[in-house]
């Protein structure tokens, strides 16, 4: 179910299983989700979010078919999935009752008595893959395409990842900057070289688990990385709103450890300016091929960026 909060924020309420209730607030490139344990049934949703609000709704709806998938695959498959068991169900209707939410520092508020929504119920099924029978034409000219999984780097594009993480005051704060680098000697327009910036914070207030994040496409020049082979490696960042300030990373060298300093901070939904630098942050810098990003530090940062992006698209 979804509704509009004050100041242009969108608010959705989702449930998973019979106990998990999540209230999510989004606007532009920011998201804040509040999860707690509640009571969920086919006809009712109840959850107490403490200082942030409450949900107490009853559902009235009718059976509807599931929407058709939008990304149909045209690729031929050799096997099909066959499942046995009760089919999933979908009901569309209205929730009646109350949804109240008060964001920290008053960034948005919501109070509604009824809202459109839907209930989806899934059941345990037993599935197996069955080969698809293909008709042979018998002309003897059929060929099998062979795909190579060998790592390639035909143009020399690289990705530089700066990742910083801190656990303090019972919260986990993460910051990542992924920057596309052009190969040497290849003229690439400056506007085509960008950085993807993400920041997030996880914490628990009472019984409510809170996750906040922001994702930003930084313009060229906002993230400056030292050339390949430089010792020590350095990164300088000067980002725009909701970030503020600047930061400088200097990699380890003989006789000195890596440093991550500056006054860079970020305002996430409902928070004050959160510092993103300092000695309590664990910082990692790695550079990988854009066509073969296999290093574990990059895969973890990529997964966090994908999660933030997917949450905003919900």
N, C-alpha and C positions, 0 to 999 in steps of 0.2 A: 504494500500500500504506500502511496506517496501523497504529499501535500506541499504547499508553498509556505515557507516561513517568512518572517519579516526581513526586509532589506535584500530581497531577491534570492534567498537561500532555498534550496530544495531539500526536503526532508522525506526519507523513506523509512519504513519499518519492515524488517524481514525476520522471519523465524526459521529455525532449522531444528527439526525433531520436535520433541514435546517440551523442551525446557529453554533452549537458547533463543533470546530475543535481542535484535540489534537495531539500534536507531542510528541512521547515517545522515549526515548533513554535508551538502556539496554546494560549491559555487566556483565557477570558472575552473581554476586549476588546483583547488584545495578541497580536502575532504577531512571529516572528523567522524569517527564511528564510536558508538557507546554500546557495549554488549553486557548483558547481565542474564541471570537465571530467572525465568518466569514460568508461567503456566500456559501451555499451548495445546489446543484441541482443534477439532474440525470446526467448531463453532465459536471459539472464544480465544482471546489473547490477553493475558494479564502480566504486567511486569512493572516493578518499582525501580526507577533509575535514581533514587535518592534525591540529592539536591538538583539533579538535572531534569526531573519530571517523572511522568508515569504513562503507562498505556493500559487501557481497560476497554476492550472492544468486543462486540459480538458480531458475527458474520452471517449475512443472508445472501445467498447466491444461487445460481443455476449452472447446471453442467454445460461446459463448452469444450469444443475440440482444442487441442494444442495448436498454437500458431505454426504455420509452415516455416521451415528453416530458410534463412535468407542466403546462406552461403552453400549452395548445392555443389557437391563435388562431381566433376565430370570425369575424373580419373577412373579408369577401369580397375576393378578389384578382382582378385582371384578367389576371395572367400566372402561369404555373407554371414551376418550374425543372426542366429535363431535363438529366441528366448521363450521360456515357458514360465508361466506364473501370472499373477494378477496384473493387469495393465495399469499404468499411472492414470490419475484422474485430475481434472482441472475444473474449478468452479469460479465464475466471475460474478461479482455483485458489489455489495456495500458493507462497510464496517460501521457499526453504530456504537457510540459510547463516548470515550474521551481519549485524546492524545494531547499531552501537555509536555512542552520542552522549553527549557530556559538555558540558553548557551552561556558559558562562562564569560564574564565581563560584558554580557548583554549583546553579543554579536548577532544573535537571532533569537526569536521566540516563536512558539507555535501553540495554538489552542484550538482544536477542532472537535466537533461532535460526531461528524460522519465523513466518510471518505471512501472513494472507489478503491477496489483492490481485487485480489484473487487468492485462491487457496489451491495449492498443488500438493497432491499426495502420491507418494511413490511406495512401491512394495518390493519385497525381496523377490528376485527372479533368478532362474538358472539359465545361463546362456552358453552357447557353444558356437564355434565357427564351422561352417559347412562349405566345402569347395563348390565354386560355381562351374557348372558344366559349360564347356565352350564347344561350338561346332567347328570341326576341322574342315577346311576347304580342300586340303590335299593337293595344293599346287606346288609344295616343296620350296616355295620362295620366302616363307615366313622367317623373319629374323628376330632375335631377342636383343633388345637394347641393354647395354651394359653400362651401369653408372659407376663412376669412380668416386671413392670417398677419400682419395689422397688429398692431403692439405695443399692448397694452392694459394699463391699471393701474386697474381699477375701484374698488379699495378703498384704494389707497395703501400697501400693505404693502411694506416694503423689507428688503433683506438687507445687512448690513454685514460686510465681510470684512477681517480683519487677517491679513496674511501676512508671516512673517519667515523669512529664509534665510541660512545661513552655511556657508562652506567653510573649514574649519580642520583641521589635523592630518590631512590626507588624507581627511576625511570630509565628507559633505554632510548638514547638519541642517536640517529644515524644521519650521515651526510655523504652524498656521492656526486661526483662530477665526471661524466664520460665525454671525452672530446675526440672529434674526428680530426686526424692529421693527414695532410696531403703528402705524397711521396716527393722526394727531392727532385728538382728539375722539371716537374710537371706543373704547368700553369693551371691553377684552380681558382675560380672566382672566390674572393674573400667571403662573400655572402653565403657560399655553399659550405663553409667550414663552421660548424656550430657545436654547441655543447648541450648535453642533457643533464639537468641538475635536479636532484631529489633530496628532500629532507623529511624526516619522520621522527615521531616520538611516541613511545608506548609507555603507559603507566596504568596504575590501578588506584581508583578513588573509592574507598569503601568496597562495595561488591561490584562496582562497575569497572570494566576493562575499557580503556580509552586508547584509540589509535588515531593519530593525526598525521597527515602528510601533505606535501606540495610537490608538484613537478613543474619544471620550467625549462623552456628552450632558450638558452643564453645566446646572445648575439656574438659574432666573432670579436675577439679582443677582450671579452669579459673573463675568459680563462686563458692565461698565457702559460704554456708549458715549455720548458727548456728543450733544446734540440736533442736528438738522439745521440747517445754517446757522451753527453756532458756529465761531469762528475764534480759535485753532486747534482742530482736531478732536482729541479725546482719547479714549483707551480705557484702562480699568483692569481688570485681571484678578486674581482670587484663586481658584485652582482646587484641587480635591481630588485625592487619590491616584489614579494614580501621579504626579501633578504635586505640586509643593511650592513654596511661596513666592508671590510676587505680581510683577506687572509693570505698567508704565505707559507708554503711547504718547502722545506729544505731536506733533502734526503741524507742518509748517513754517509759519512766519509771517514777518512783516517783520523782517529782521535776525537770524533764527535758523533753524536747520535742524531737521528732524524728529529726535526722540530716542526711544529704546527702551531703558528702564532697569528695574532691579529685580533680584530674586534668584530669579525663576521658573526652575524646573528640572523635569526629568522622569526617572524611572527606567524605562528600557525593558528588555526581557528580556536579562539578562546584562550590563547596563551599570551603572556608577556613576551618581550624580546628574549628568545632563547639563545644563549651563546653556543657557537659551533666550533670554537677553537679552545686551546688550552692544553696543559700537560696531562689532564685526565682523559684526553681523547687518544685512542689507539688508531694510528693513521697508516695506510698502506697505499703505495703508488705502484702501478704495473702498466706495462705497455704491451699490447698484443696485436696480431694481425687482424684487420677488420674482416677478413675472409676465413679466419680460423681462430676465433677467440676461445681457446681451450683452458686457459688458466682459471683455477678455481676462484680466485679473487674477483675476476671479471664475471663469471657465471653467477656468483651470489649477488653482485651489484645489479646485474641485468635482471635478475629475478625480482629484486626489490623495485626497480623502475617499472617493470611490467605489472607488478601488483598495484602500484600507485596509479598507473594509467588505466588499468582495467576497472579499478574501483570508481574512477571518475566517469567511466562510460556506462556504468550500471544504470 
